[in-house]
Structure formats: structure tokens, C-alpha cells
Amino acid sequence: MEGLEDQLRKMKTQVDDLTRTNSDLVNTRNRMTTENSDLQRQIRELETNYGSFSKNRGQLQSQLDDAKSKLEEEIRVFITNCSLSHSVLYT
């Protein structure tokens, strides 16, 4: 009878240990699921921000190119006017 009682106690201990292990694993899975959801949200935010930054970069590059073109044109006009003024003064 004592042998069966010892086996029963050992089995109950094993069941308790397995129950704790299962509970720990469930808690770990739940924590990881939450972390995964948070990371996926962060990825979506980063992708959205990247899209906005890319769009803004393109707009700024276009504005810069326009400003360079206008400046180059103003420099050409200025040089032409200076050349004309110089030739009028010295002819």
C-alpha cells in the first residue's frame, strides 16, 4: 500500500510541476504575442513615416532644383546685363 501511495505522491508532484510549467509557457506565449503585436504596430508606423519622409524628400528636391534653375537664370541675366552695360560704357 505504501508503494502505491508513494507513486501517487510522485505523480501528484509531477502533475503540479507540469501544471506550473504549462502556466509559465502560457504566460510566456501571451507576453510574446503582446510584444509581437506591438512590434508589428511599430513597423506599420515606421513604414508610414518612411513613405511620408520619401514624399517630403521628393518635394524638397524638386523645390531645390527649381531654386537652382531660377538662380542660374538670374545669374545669366545679370551677366548679360553687365556685359551690355560694359559694352555701352566702353564703346
C-alpha positions as CSV (number, residue, x, y, z in Angstrom):
1,M,0.0,0.0,0.0
2,E,2.8,2.4,0.8
3,G,4.4,1.8,-2.6
4,L,1.2,2.9,-4.3
5,E,0.9,5.9,-2.0
6,D,4.5,6.9,-2.9
7,Q,3.7,6.6,-6.6
8,L,0.6,8.6,-6.1
9,R,2.5,11.4,-4.3
10,K,5.2,11.4,-7.0
11,M,2.6,11.6,-9.7
12,K,0.8,14.5,-8.0
13,T,4.2,16.3,-7.7
14,Q,4.8,15.7,-11.4
15,V,1.3,16.9,-12.2
16,D,1.9,20.0,-10.1
17,D,5.3,20.6,-11.8
18,L,3.8,20.1,-15.2
19,T,0.9,22.5,-14.4
20,R,3.4,25.2,-13.3
21,T,5.4,24.7,-16.4
22,N,2.3,24.9,-18.6
23,S,1.2,28.0,-16.8
24,D,4.7,29.6,-17.3
25,L,4.6,28.6,-21.0
26,V,1.1,30.1,-21.5
27,N,2.2,33.3,-19.8
28,T,5.3,33.5,-22.0
29,R,3.2,32.9,-25.1
30,N,0.8,35.7,-24.1
31,R,3.7,38.1,-23.4
32,M,5.3,37.2,-26.7
33,T,2.0,37.7,-28.5
34,T,1.6,41.1,-27.0
35,E,5.2,42.1,-27.9
36,N,4.7,40.8,-31.4
37,S,1.6,42.9,-31.8
38,D,3.4,46.0,-30.5
39,L,6.4,45.4,-32.9
40,Q,4.0,44.9,-35.8
41,R,2.4,48.3,-34.9
42,Q,5.8,49.9,-34.7
43,I,6.7,48.5,-38.1
44,R,3.5,49.9,-39.7
45,E,4.2,53.3,-38.1
46,L,7.8,53.2,-39.5
47,E,6.5,52.3,-42.9
48,T,4.0,55.1,-42.8
49,N,6.7,57.6,-41.7
50,Y,9.1,56.3,-44.3
51,G,6.5,57.0,-47.0
52,S,5.9,60.5,-45.7
53,F,9.6,61.2,-45.5
54,S,10.2,59.9,-49.0
55,K,7.4,62.1,-50.3
56,N,8.7,65.2,-48.5
57,R,12.2,64.5,-49.7
58,G,11.0,64.4,-53.3
59,Q,9.1,67.6,-52.9
60,L,12.1,69.3,-51.3
61,Q,14.4,68.0,-54.0
62,S,12.0,69.4,-56.6
63,Q,11.9,72.8,-54.8
64,L,15.7,72.8,-54.6
65,D,16.0,72.1,-58.3
66,D,13.6,74.9,-59.2
67,A,15.5,77.3,-57.0
68,K,18.8,76.3,-58.6
69,S,17.3,76.8,-62.1
70,K,15.9,80.3,-61.1
71,L,19.3,81.3,-59.6
72,E,21.2,80.1,-62.7
73,E,18.8,82.1,-64.9
74,E,19.2,85.2,-62.7
75,I,23.0,84.9,-62.9
76,R,22.8,84.6,-66.8
77,V,20.6,87.7,-67.0
78,F,22.9,89.6,-64.6
79,I,26.0,88.7,-66.6
80,T,24.3,89.6,-69.8
81,N,23.2,92.9,-68.4
82,C,26.7,93.6,-67.1
83,S,28.2,92.7,-70.5
84,L,25.8,95.1,-72.2
85,S,26.5,97.8,-69.7
86,H,30.2,97.4,-70.1
87,S,30.0,97.5,-73.9
88,V,27.8,100.6,-73.8
89,L,30.1,102.4,-71.5
90,Y,33.3,101.5,-73.4
91,T,32.1,101.8,-77.0
